[in-house]
């Protein structure tokens, strides 16, 4: 799902596909927009994605408001 979104965006912009564990606050600060893609686990966000948001929240707080973003959730149940 994430790969398909990245490939679809590529002709229009400089899209980069990164795992949450590899993404740092500087990556968020240097991006113009975001697509967050994650699986639903027991009606909650995945642990890897939660850790990403927890780790990156304060370093980007007040610096990226207003940038476009989208969420894609893969839920099989």
C-alpha positions in Angstrom: 0.0 0.0 0.0 2.8 2.4 0.9 4.8 1.5 -2.1 1.8 2.1 -4.4 1.2 5.5 -2.9 4.9 6.4 -3.3 4.9 5.3 -6.9 1.7 7.2 -7.7 3.2 10.4 -6.2 6.6 10.1 -7.9 5.7 11.6 -11.3 4.4 14.8 -9.5 6.9 15.2 -6.7 10.1 13.9 -5.2 8.5 11.1 -3.0 10.6 9.1 -0.6 9.5 5.8 1.0 10.8 5.3 4.5 10.0 2.9 7.4 8.8 4.6 10.6 11.8 3.1 12.5 14.2 4.8 10.0 12.6 8.2 9.9 14.0 11.0 12.0 12.6 14.4 12.9 15.0 16.0 10.3 13.2 13.9 7.6 9.9 15.5 8.6 11.3 19.0 8.8 12.8 18.7 5.3 9.6 17.3 3.7 6.8 19.4 2.1 4.1 16.9 3.0 3.5 13.4 4.3 1.6 10.2 3.8 1.5 8.0 6.9 0.8 4.4 6.2 0.3 1.7 8.8 -1.6 -1.4 9.7 -4.4 -1.5 12.3 -3.6 -3.8 15.2 -6.4 -4.7 17.5 -8.2 -1.4 16.6 -5.0 0.6 17.3 -2.1 2.1 15.5 0.9 -0.2 15.1 3.6 -0.1 17.7 6.3 0.9 15.3 4.2 3.9 14.1 3.4 4.9 17.7 7.0 4.9 18.6 7.7 7.1 15.5 5.1 9.6 16.5 6.3 9.6 20.1 10.0 10.0 19.1 9.4 12.8 16.6 6.6 14.8 18.2 8.6 17.3 20.3 11.5 17.9 17.9 9.0 19.0 15.2 6.4 20.7 17.4 5.6 24.1 16.1 7.6 23.7 13.0 5.5 21.7 10.5 1.9 22.9 11.1 -0.1 23.5 8.0 1.8 21.0 5.8 -0.4 18.6 3.9 -0.7 15.0 5.1 -2.7 11.9 4.6 -3.2 8.7 6.5 -3.6 5.2 5.0 -4.7 2.4 7.4 -4.6 -1.2 6.4 -7.3 -3.0 8.4 -8.2 -6.6 7.5 -10.7 -7.5 10.2 
